[in-house]
Amino acid sequence: MPAVLVIADDLTGANATGAMFARLGLRTRTAGALSAAGGPGQDEVDVLVLVTGSRHLPPARAAARIRELLRGLGPADEPELLVKRVDTTLRGPLAAELSAVLEHRRDRRRRVVGLAMPAFPSAGRTTVGGIHLLHGVPLAQSAAARDPLAPVHHSRVATLLTADTGLCARELHLDDLAHTEPSDVLAEALSVPDTDVVVVDAVNEADLTRVARAAARARDRVADVDVVAVDSGPFGAAYCNALGIAAARVTRHPVLLVVGSLAEQTHEQLAVAEATLGGRIFEVDVDLTAGALAERVVDAIDAGAPIVGWRTAVPAGRPDPDAAASVPGWLATATRQVLGARRIGGVLASGGDVATAVLDAVDAHGVDVEAEVQPLVVAGRISGGPWERLPVITKGGLVGDERAVLDSIARLQSMQAEQGRGAVQAPADVSEDRKVARS
């Protein structure tokens, strides 16, 4: 059985959620019944997303359909993580479906609590004070309330997840998590005997990641509680990652960010990626040699940083043209040295001059283009040279939304997973004077 089982009420939502797990490098399949998981290649699936088709069914029938789908799941087949996927605007018989999922899991576990974080910030879905908002408007006042088949009449998540079921919900607001260690707060909430579901606020991607990591720590501490993720896609994937499921199944190596652009837009994108994923991004110091820049990144890699690299500091006054002109060369040389010293999963080169210099430094013939991550953010693989087929993304400084760097990293991670579920190795024939002299 796959490590992760997701229950989704419609196909488009199932595929969208599946894509988020696939970005982690996990092999993901959507299917309409458990029997579909038993087809060819079943042993190679890490994540199975079951589609119930129950969005517009009456609550009792929706719950019955989930029970029927899960009936064939034996105790030995239970996934490490069970996720109940909900619509981003909380349409459908959510409470009845959640009740059926928790009931199924409780047949095999001592105690089960749903951890609900349905926000999807990049799509304008946020939760504040337990109220779910669509582009800042409470659901009951939004277009979701006028859906002809599944109108939403409440804005409070806890109400929608417990209506007419007897389930008991508890809310955790952003303020509850701001001044205390989040894992302590979550562990306490999950331990309350009469709590069936804990609803947590989120207004940005960093909130999702922070709570996912805290929930993973809390689950380890509250050994007698099993946690079912209840979300619209991004939290379930973040929680899966925080539990180490992806790390256990995918050989993943750090992504190297080489940012020469001075554009504020790019620096804001970097901040979003750092807040969400962690890692070490060093500011370029013109007083350091390329070798010193590379050594800092190698040290960060050896310390376990998943994201490493450099960014050019924005000067207080007018930039020195000569200093600015020398930056791409430093970064390109440092890039080659890092690639020669450690295994890297992919490179993001931001800034036209930097991208050109990096490709030249690694003796590339060019880039085999594969796709646009966002407009003018292009993914491909290095063509020619010692790092043939290494995933690479080129990006201009003034392009992309706030997720551009975050999405680029996700793309590079999935590309390295596709390539033999590992990264291109540092070639043995790179001359020693271009390597970082470290063990």
Summary of the structure (lengths in Angstrom):
residues: 439
radius of gyration: 23.3
end to end distance: 40.3
largest distance: 71.1
contacts: 1564
relative contact order: 0.10
helix: 42%
strand: 21%
